[in-house]
Amino acid sequence: NYEAWGGGDGVGGTVHTGGIGATVRANNQIHYRSPSLGGLSINAAIAAGEGQIATGGSSTTAATAFPTSERPVGFGVRYEAGPLSLAVAYDKNPLDRTTTGFYGKYNFGVATLLGQFEKGDTSATTEVDRWSVSATIPVSAVTIKVGYGDWSDENIKRFGIGGDYALSKRTYTYANLVKVSGSGATVADKKAKFEVGVAHRF
């Protein structure tokens, strides 16, 4: 992933650009994932157009099947070499809305810098840009996370900060704060949100 919180959609401190209108899941899908060839790998997917659920990003509609929906298609390329990881992806969802994304991260040792840029359709007539930068900074058993996201066409800005504390190899506690601003955000969205918790990886 290319966002400090792992691209989660919970409260968190996440500044994930969201996939805009990207297909989250598709029925009757064929997916291909290539082996890594010198650090280069390819993912491709295609699904039947019938019976899809028109969801994904801010293009989410009611979860009802669209018998005449478009055939979802996705394609991505990733390159990884040591501390560097780069990716580009394209997606067309059942509503014929496309998303193109560019992603990257670099591990400097003392910190990992991550970035995302996406251009996609939020409706049949509206295309928007979203970008974010974030970082993870390990300090002994603590991992500090900080990030900023800008939904420029939507007049929304998002700032997140948080941290994890490792209790063991699989268990950690976390605390996150997120603040949203901008004229495109709702009153509820603009309220600062804070969370604490414990997580265990099985």
N, C-alpha and C positions, 0 to 999 in steps of 0.2 A: 504494500500500500504506500501511498505518497502523501500521507497526512498524519500529523503527530498522534492523533487519537485513533488511528486505524480506520477512519472513514465511517465511524458509527453515527447513527441517526438519533441517539438518545440526547439527553440534555448535555452532558459532558462539557468539554470546552471546545468541541469539534468545530473546525472551520472547513470541513469537507465541502467541495463544490457541488456535490449531490448527484452527479450523473445527469442533471437537468431532465431530459426526457428519455433517458436510457432504459432499455428493457431490463427489469429486475429478474423475472423468471418468464420462461416461455414454454407453453405446452408443445408436445410433439417436436422436440428440438434435437438436432444433430450437432454435436460439438467436437471440434478437433483441437488438440493441444500438442504441439510439436515438442520433441526433445530439444534441449539447449545445444546449439551448434556454435561453438566459439563465443558463448554468451548471448547469442541471438535465439529467441523463441517466438513462435507464432501461435495465436489463438484465433479460431474462426467458428462461427455458429450460424445456423439458419434453422428456421422453424416454419411449420405450416401456418398459413394465414387464418385458417378457420379456427374458431373457438378460443381465441386468445383473450387474455385479460388486459385491458388497456390501462396499464399503470406504469409508474416510473417517474422519479423526480417531481418537478412542479407541474408536469403534464398529467398527473394522476387524475383519473375520473372515477366514477362509481365502478365498483368491481363487478361488472357484468360482461358477459362474453359478447364479442362483436363478430358475427358470422362472416361479414364482408371486410374484415380488417386486413391491413397490409401484412405481408410476410416479414416477420422480424429478422433482421440480419445484423451480425456483429463481427468485427474484425479488429485484432490488436497485435502489435509487435512490441516486444520488450528486449532491451539490451542491457546486460549486466556484466560489469568487469571490475572486480575488486570492490572498492568503496562506492563506485558509480552505478546508478540504475536509471535508465531512461525508458519511456514508453509512449506510444501513440495509439489511440483507439478510435474506432468509428462505430456508431450504432444507429439503426433505424428501427423504431418501435412500431407496434401494431397500428398506431394512428398516423403513420408516415411522417413522424417527427424525428429529426436526426440530431445527434450529438457527436461532436468531434472533440477529443481531449488530448492534451499534451502533459506529460508528467515526468518528474525527475526528483532524484535525491542523491545526496553525497554525504558519506560518513567521514568527517574530519578527525575522528577519534575522540576529541573532547565534546563533540556535538554532531548531530546529523541534521542537515538542512533539507527540507522537503518543499516541493512546489507543485501546483496544479493550475492548468488553464483549460477552460471548457467553453465552447460555443455551441449553443443548441436552441431548439425550438421549445417555447413554453405554450404555444398555441399554433393554430394554422397560419397565423399572420405575424407572430412575434418571435424574434430571435434575440437572444441575450448572450452576454459574456460574463463569465465568473472566473475569479482567480483567487488563489490563496497561497500564503507562505507560512511555514511552521517549522519548529525545531524541537528536537528532543535532546536533553542534556543530562547524561548520567553522572551522578555524584555519589559514589559508593553504592548503598542500597536504594538510593532515591533516584528517580528519573523525572526531571522537570520538563514540562511541556508548555509551549507557548505558540500562539498562532494568530494570524490576521487574515480575514477573507473580505473580498470586495465584490459585490454583485452590482457593478456600476450601472447597468441599464435599468436595474430594479431599485436603485437608491437604497441599498442595504449594505451595512458594514457589520462585521462580526469579529469580536476579539475574545480569545480564550486563553486561559492559563490554568495550569493544574500540575499534579504530580502523583507518582506512584511510589509506594514504599514496599520493597520486597521482603516478605516474611519468610519465604522459602523459594525454591525453584519454581513452584507452581502456584503459590498463593501470594497475593499482594493487596494492600489497602490503597485507596485512591481518593483524591479530592480534586474537584474541578469547578471553575467559575467561568461563565460565559456572559458577555454583554453585547447586545445587538443595538445598533443605532441606524439612523437614516430615515428619510421621509417615506420610504417604501415599506418600512416595518410597522406592524400593528402595535397598539399600546401594550398588549399582552407580551408580544415578542421583545419589547424594549425593557421589560423588567429583568434585572439581573437574576441569573439562575445559578444555584450552587448545589453540588452533590458530593456526598461522601459514601464510601462503600468498601466492601471486601469482595475480591474475586478469586476464583480457583480454577485453574486450567486442568481439565481431566485428560 
